Amino acid sequence: MPDDSVKRYLTYHLLKLKSFFLSKDVLSFLVFLFLSATFWLLNALNQERELTISFPIVYRGMPADINFEDQLPAQVKVKLKDQGIHLWSYVMSRATKVEVELGERFREQGIVSINSSMLAKAVGQKLLPSTLIQVLAPENKAVRYYRLHARKVPVRLQAAIHPADQFMLNSAVRVLPDSIVVYGSRYKIGRVQEVPTRMLVLNDLKDTVESELQLVHDDSLRYSQTRVRVISSAEMFTEKAVNIPVQIINQPEHLAVRSFPAEVRAVFNIAVSQFKNFAPGDIQVVIDYNELGKAAVEKRRLRVVTNQPFISNVRIQPEEVEFLLEEK
């Protein structure tokens, strides 16, 4: 059959080709070819050669309130001379960046000069002592700059933090830093009142968690930093009950305000670690004189004041008291 003849033909020639390449003469030739190529490469790498290569530039020490009218050079192109093996190492590490320090150069009036000596020094720090720089570009470039207006604004945390069952936040959620500096035109920064964070969601919080959040920023402005740290801490709570005296605030000197009863029972949740540290001033039960009516005797609903993050769910009994106004 035709198919069988084709298969026999292909098989015959493949076996012939295989026997040719596995023959002693061919194997010897390939070995000598490989050795010759290796010796040629080693010889080439040991000879002095030239190579043109570009390094990306990273600028250091740039104040945040500086804006350039033109782009600074993004890379430096250099022609190098050295042994081939050294030049080959530069080819293999093309991601190497050279650092140019600009911090001391903003004393000049509105102009920053990038010159060949600065770039040669920066490139030289990345080269071997035997490598020579023959040509470098750009040689010189002067770039004009101007200063932006600055304003310090608070960071506003956007978060939904939910402690686990039988747990509570034992301290205020901390944002570090709690304010940043915004740079831009006077009109733009005048409209910025705060800088919000990206949304943070923590569920079933049982311990201290540190998160890093990106700030929501306007691309037309510049920021002293674009990320903040957020520290959230939770622990188990227990219930505590104490008697709290009723306080009168904003009371005029010529009047005495008496409440009946003079104290109330408060039941609340408190972090376990703070149970023994509770102080009478941690919870205040108050009547504001400015909110009282003109009647001599009246009932008034009490207001609970607490600024302690480790106290929550305060309930008082009774919730209303009678008060009496007396002339002193």
N, C-alpha and C positions, 0 to 999 in steps of 0.2 A: 504493500500500500504506500502511497506517496508520503503520508505522515511518518511512517516508520523509517523510510529512507532518509527523510530530513533529520529525524532524531539521530539516526546512526551517523549521518554526516557531521552533525554538530558535536556529537559525543567524541568522534574520532579526532576532530581538530582541537577540541578542548583538552583532551588528554595529551595531544601532541604539544600544545602550548604549555601545559603544565610541566611536562617532562623537560621542555626547553628551559623554562625559568628555574627549575630545580636541578638543572645540570650543574656540574662542578665548575665549568668555565664561566657560566653566567653568574653564579653566586660569588665567585671570586671577583668578577668585574664589578658587581654591585657593592661589595665590601670595599674595594679600592676606590670606587667612586664616592662612597660615603666618607671614607677617611680623607680623600682629597678635598672634598667640600668642607670638612671640619677644619683641616689645616688652613685652607684659604680663608675661612671665616675668622679663625683665631689670628691669623696674620693681619687681616684687614682691621680687626678690632684693636690691635696693638699699634697700628700706625696712626699718626696725627691726621685728623680730618676736621672738616668744618661742618657746622650744622646751624640752620636758622630755625628758631623755635619761638613760640609766643607763650608768655606767662600771664594769667589773669592777675589783676591788681586788686588788693583789698586796702582801703584807706582807713587808718586808725586816727583816733583823737579828733574827730569832726564834731564840733558843738551841735547840739540839736536845733539851735535857733539859726543855723546858717543854711541859706538856699542859694544854689548856683544858677547863674543865667545860662550857662552852657554845660555840657556833660564833661566830667573829668575823664581822662583816658582810662578805658576799661581794661586794656592789656598793654604789655610792653613786648616789643618784638626785638629779639637779640640774635646776633650771629656769633656763635661760640666756636672756639678752637681747642681741641684736646684729643687724647687718644679715643679711638672709636668706641672702646668698651665703656668709657665714661660718658660719651655723648649718647650712647645707647640707653644708659640709665635715665637720662633726661627725657628721652622719647617715651620710655615706659612709665614715667611719672608726670604725664602732661597735666594732671589735676593740681600740681604744686602751685600754690598762690604766693605771690610776693606781697609783703606788707609795707605800705608807705605811711609814715607818721606825719600828720598834718597839724597836730595840736599847737605847735609854736608858730605856725605860718599865718595865723589869722590876725596878727598884729599889723600887717600891711593894710593900707587903706582900700578895702573893697576889692582886692585882687589877690589870688593865690597863684603862685608860679610853680609849675611842675617842671623841673629841669632834669637834664641827663645825669647829673651827679647824684641826685636823689634816687633816680631809678636804678642807676648802676650799683649804688650801695645796697638797695633793697634786693636786687637780683643776685648780687655777689654773696649775700647771706645764704642763698639757696644752692650755691655752686661749690664744687670741690676746689681746693687751693690751686690745683694744676690747670683749671679751666680759665681761658682768657676770653674776655668780651671784646670782640673786634668792632662790631657795629651795633648801635642801640637806637630804637625809635619808639615813641617820638623823642626828639632831643629837648625841646622846650615847648611849653604851652602855658599861657596865662589865662586864667578863668576868673571872670568877675563874680562877686557874690554880694548878697545883702542879708541883713538880719531880720528875722521874723519877730512878731510880737508874741509875748508869752503870757499865759494865765494858768494859775493853779486851780484845779476843780476837783471835787470829791468823786470817788468811784462809787457807783450805785450797784449793789449786788442784786442780781435777779436769781432767785433760788426758790426751790420747793424742797424743804428738808423735813423728813418725816421720821422721827425716832420709832424704834420697834415698840411693841406692846410692853408696858411696864418700864419704859425708858423715857427720859426727857433730856433736853439740852441743859447742860450744867453750866454753861457760860455763853456769853454773846458770841455769835458767829463773827470771826475776825477776818478782815480783808487786809492784806499786806501787799503794797501800801494802800492806805485808805484814800489817798489822793495822788494825782499825777499832774504834770505840767503839759499843757497843750500849746502848740506853736502854730502860728498862721497869720493871716491878715488881721488887722484890728477889727474889721467888721465880722469876720468869721468867728474868731474866738470870743467876741462879745456876745454871741448867741449861744455859746456852750455853757450850760449851767452844771452839768455833771456828765460822767462817762459811764454808761451801763456795761455790765459784763454779759457774756453769753449765759444762757440759762443753765443753772446747776440743779440737778435733780438727785436727791439722795433718799432712798427708801430703806426702812428697817435699820436705821442707824443705831449702833450699839457701842461705839467706841469713838476715838478721835480719828478723824479722816482729814487729810490734807489734799486739796485739789488745786490744780492750776487751770485758770480760766482765761480765755481770750477776751479782750475788750472789744466792744462794738465800736468801730472807729470810722471816721469820715476820711476818705482818701485825699481830700483837699487839705487836710490838716496833718500835723506831725505830732507825735506823742513821746514823752520821755520814756515810756515803756508801753508795750502792747499786751502784756500778760500780768496777772496778779495771782497771789496765793490766797486760798480761802481755807480757814481752819474751822472745822465743825466738831464739836465734842458732845457726846451723850453718855449718860450712865443711868443705872436703875434709880427709881424714886420710891419713896415710902410716904405714908400719910402722917401728918402731925397736926395736933390741935392745941391752941393756946388762947388765952384771954387777951384781948387787945383793947386799950383804953380809947374812947372816942375823943378825937382832937377837934378843936374849933380853929379854923384858919381865917385870916383877914378880919379878926375880931377887933372892934374899936376899943380904945382905952377906957371910955366912959361906960361901957356895957360889959356885963358878965353873961355868958351864954352857958346854960347848964343843960346836959342831956340826960334823959331817963330811958334806959339805964346808962350808967357812966362807962360801961365797957361791954364788949360783945365777944361771943365765942367765934373764933376763926379756925376753920379746918382747911388744910391745903396740902398739895403735893410738894415734896422737897427732895432734892438729890440726896442720896444716901450719905455721900461724903460730907454734906453740909448740915446733916441733921443736928449734930451737937454744937454747931457754930451759929445756929440761928440767934439773931439779936432782935430785941423788941422793935428797933427801927426798921427792920427789913420789911415789915408790913405796917401800913398806917391806915386807920379808918377815920375819915374826916367828914366834918360838916363845914361848908364854905358859907361864912356869914353873908357874903354878897349875894348868895342864892336864896336866903331866907325871906319869907314873907314878912309883913308888918304886924301880923297877929302876935300876941304875947305868948301864946302856947300853940304849938302846931307840931304835926308829925313831919319828919323829913327822912328821905331815903339816904342811906349812908353811901359814901364813895370809898372804894378800896384803892390804895396807892401802893404799888411795889415796883421797884426798879431792879430787883434781883432776878437774873435769868434762871437761877436754880430753884425758883418758886413758881408754881403754876396752879391754876384751877382753885383759886381762893373762894371759899364760901363762908358767909358770916351769918350768925343768928343772934338777934333778930337783924333783918335787913333795914328796918326803919326804927327810928327812936323819936320820942317827943323831946322838945327843947323848950327852955324857958329863958326869956330875956329879962335881965334885972339891971337896974341902974346901980352903979357902984357908989 
